[in-house]
Amino acid sequence: MFVPKTIALEIGSCNTKIAQVKVSGSKIYVDRFAMIPTPPGTVDDGRIMDIPVMAENIMEVLRTKKMRKKNAVITISGTSVITREVIMPKVKPKELHKMIMMESVQYFPVNIDNYVLDYKVLEEITNVKSSQYRVLLVAVPVAIIEGYVQLAEACGLKVLSIDFAGNSIVKFMKNELMYDSKKEKKENEGAVAILDIGCKTTTVSILSKGIFQFNRILHYGSQDFTNMIAKNLDISFEKADKLKIKKANIMYYDTELGIPELVSVSKSIRTVLIDIVDDLSRFFDFYRSRSTGNRIDRIYLVGGGSLIKGLDEYFEETFNIATERISEFNTVLYRGSYVEFYEVQPFFANCLGAVLKK
């Protein structure tokens, strides 16, 4: 059966990811891809601020990389995206939709007329008395949606769907974990925490036996590591960013052969990590308190910030939970030089997750 190709697009605070892909079963085939710096001033907390400049940059990529497909799937993020979990009676889809639209005003502390509302049934809860649905509600400002639609039109693209990063990363990781589970012939026991470490924020999501539980956005990202390095070493942001990825090893910072610069780089990152660990600890404690027996069996790291050496070991030692950096995707195949794509794979989890239907 013919499977059409799609343009997957995610505009992050620091980097913009674009890929021409197709999906067949659990596999995502990447035909072409590009990652470029997001032009300064074009995006603010997920909102497109300068459509002409952003469109010019995207169209240049589409031309040079020969991405000719017109249908696009877009991933958005930002603190203005609001999510709520609600319990609804098990009813027919049309009736459920009507109930959610009518009752949505009580779930969000905003003027819902200024938001686009969507929802997803997470699971069915059955007890002796009745059956109910656990539903995830998502509200996105109309202005943000309109901005992306206008941007797509300026690039000659047709928007098929818009997903929010919290959902895309869950879809992507669920696809990865299910594939790995089948390959290794093991069941996904307990719960896993997914840390998507972006430029300015870190999204933490919990999956339990393949079912989304909840997520939070932490206001720390890899840019905070860079800023701390630049401040402590009195160097430029650009030099600090290179040192962060190429030289830092936060688990062995005190054995860097007496090189003061490398010691300072790793210590700077650990300083920021103290605040991140505090927030994560509260998040994990909240999850455990929701139900007796709740536990987190494994932590997965994705996103550009996950590339920092020793970060997986640091979290594993701190939380006493097995931690793994996802550096190689099981369900993604690239038709060109694998080495070329391998270097940037962790940045593309959200972008590629949006094309999955699950």
Buried (B, 14 or more C-beta within 10 A) or exposed (E): EEEEBBBBBBBBBBBBBBBBBBBEEBEBBBBBBBBEEBBEEBBEBBBBEBBEBBBBBBBEBBEEBEBEBBBBBBBBBBEBBBBBEBEBEBBEEEEBEEBBEEEBEEBBEEEBEEBBBBBEEBBEEEEEEEEBBBBBBBBBBEEBBEBBBEBBEBBEBEBBBBBBBBBBBBBBBBBBBBBEBEEEEEEBEEBBBBBBBBBBBBBBBBBBEBBBBBBBBBEBBBBBBBBBBBEBBEBEEEEBBBBBBEBBBBBBBEEBEEEEEBBBBBBBBBBBBEEBBEBBEEBBEEBBEEEEEBEBEBBBBBBBBBBBBBBBBBBBEBBEBBBBBBBEBBBBBBEEEEEEBEEBBBBBBBBBBBBBEE
